[in-house]
Amino acid sequence: MRERLALYPGSFDPFTYGHLDIVERALRIFDRVEVTVAVNIGKEPLFSIEERCELIRQCTAHLDRVEVVAFEGLLVDHARARGATALVRGLRQVSDFEYEFRMAFANRRLYPELETVFLMTSEEYAMISSSIVREIHRWGGDVSLFVPPPVVEALRKKRAAR
């Protein structure tokens, strides 16, 4: 039987407990999960792609079968090259669904063998987003309820360097 590899794509700037929740739950369904850290040319990132990958590796070090890969380009091309069977997408609220629904159809047209699997976030993480974490951090607030310890420390260092 073919190994079931799922890609979990995103910018993860920064990686949150909500993201970690999705990775952990995807591992119950798939043999392996690749956290695919995307370059998003439409955003000015807080962390470089290398920093994001390293932080995610630290945050998922307790999990077997997780790989972290930086990627730039068309996601379906990367999925095909990696032999992925699915994309995992987390949904926090209804407003996420419309965008994700359109992307799933576009991806299916480009790579029909690739399924998109939507996982509803756990209730305690429904209001967490990377943009909220960045905003709290910008104003010196405590982000430790929203992000794993390696991210808290990296954010502290970013603040100290400014």
C-alpha positions in Angstrom: 0.0 0.0 0.0 1.3 3.5 -0.9 2.3 5.7 2.0 -0.1 8.5 2.6 1.8 11.8 2.7 -0.1 14.9 3.5 1.3 18.4 3.0 0.2 21.1 5.5 1.1 24.3 3.7 1.2 27.8 5.1 3.4 30.8 5.9 3.4 30.0 9.6 4.7 33.4 10.6 4.7 32.5 13.5 3.8 28.9 14.2 1.0 28.8 16.7 -0.6 26.2 19.0 -3.5 26.1 16.5 -1.0 25.0 13.8 0.5 22.4 16.1 -3.0 21.0 16.9 -3.6 20.5 13.1 -0.3 18.7 12.7 -0.9 16.4 15.6 -4.4 15.6 14.4 -3.3 15.1 10.8 -0.8 12.4 12.0 -3.8 10.3 13.2 -5.0 10.2 9.5 -1.8 10.1 7.4 1.4 8.1 7.6 3.5 11.3 7.3 2.9 15.0 7.4 5.1 17.6 5.7 4.7 21.1 7.1 5.3 23.0 3.8 6.5 26.5 4.7 5.6 28.8 1.8 7.2 32.0 0.7 4.3 34.4 0.4 5.4 37.3 -1.7 2.3 39.3 -0.6 3.4 39.4 3.0 6.4 41.0 4.8 7.3 38.2 7.2 8.4 38.7 10.8 10.6 35.6 10.6 12.7 34.5 7.6 11.7 31.3 6.0 14.8 29.6 7.5 13.8 30.8 11.0 10.2 29.6 10.5 11.3 26.2 9.4 13.7 25.9 12.4 11.0 27.0 14.8 8.5 24.5 13.4 11.1 21.7 13.7 11.6 22.7 17.4 7.9 22.8 18.0 7.3 19.4 16.4 10.4 17.6 17.7 8.3 15.4 19.9 6.4 14.1 16.9 7.6 11.2 14.6 6.7 11.3 11.0 6.8 15.1 10.6 9.0 16.9 8.1 9.4 20.6 7.6 10.2 21.8 4.1 10.6 25.4 2.7 8.9 25.9 -0.6 8.3 28.5 -3.3 6.2 28.0 -6.3 3.0 26.2 -7.3 1.9 24.0 -4.4 0.4 21.3 -6.7 3.8 20.9 -8.5 5.5 20.4 -5.1 2.8 18.0 -4.0 3.1 15.9 -7.2 7.0 15.9 -6.9 6.7 14.7 -3.3 4.0 12.1 -4.1 1.6 13.6 -1.6 -1.9 12.2 -1.5 -3.5 15.2 0.3 -3.3 18.8 1.5 -4.4 19.4 5.0 -6.0 22.8 5.8 -7.2 24.0 9.1 -10.5 25.9 9.4 -11.0 28.2 12.4 -14.2 29.9 11.4 -16.7 30.1 8.6 -14.9 32.9 6.9 -11.9 30.6 6.3 -14.0 28.2 4.4 -14.8 30.3 1.3 -11.2 30.9 0.5 -10.2 27.3 1.2 -13.1 26.0 -0.8 -12.0 27.9 -3.9 -8.3 26.9 -3.5 -9.4 23.2 -3.1 -11.2 23.3 -6.4 -8.3 25.0 -8.2 -5.9 22.5 -6.8 -8.1 19.6 -7.8 -8.2 20.9 -11.4 -4.4 21.1 -11.5 -3.8 17.8 -9.8 -6.9 15.6 -9.7 -5.2 12.9 -7.5 -4.6 15.3 -4.7 -7.3 15.5 -2.1 -7.8 18.5 0.3 -8.7 17.5 3.8 -10.2 20.2 6.1 -9.7 19.8 9.8 -11.7 22.0 12.1 -9.5 23.6 14.7 -9.9 22.6 18.3 -12.2 25.0 20.1 -9.5 26.4 22.3 -7.5 27.6 19.3 -10.4 28.9 17.1 -9.5 32.6 17.7 -5.7 32.2 17.4 -4.0 33.4 14.2 -0.5 34.3 13.3 -1.6 37.9 12.6 -3.1 38.2 16.1 0.1 36.9 17.6 2.2 39.4 15.6 -0.1 42.2 16.7 0.1 41.2 20.4 3.9 40.9 20.1 4.1 44.3 18.4 2.6 46.0 21.4 4.6 44.0 23.9 1.8 41.6 25.1 2.2 38.1 26.4 1.9 35.6 23.5 2.7 32.5 25.6 -1.0 31.3 25.5 -0.9 31.3 21.7 2.5 29.9 20.6 4.8 27.1 21.8 7.8 28.0 24.0 10.4 28.1 21.1 8.3 30.7 19.4 7.9 32.7 22.6 11.7 32.8 23.0 12.3 33.7 19.3 9.8 36.6 19.6 11.5 37.7 22.8 14.8 37.8 21.0 13.3 39.7 18.0 12.0 42.3 20.5 15.3 42.6 22.3 17.2 43.1 19.0 15.0 46.1 18.1 
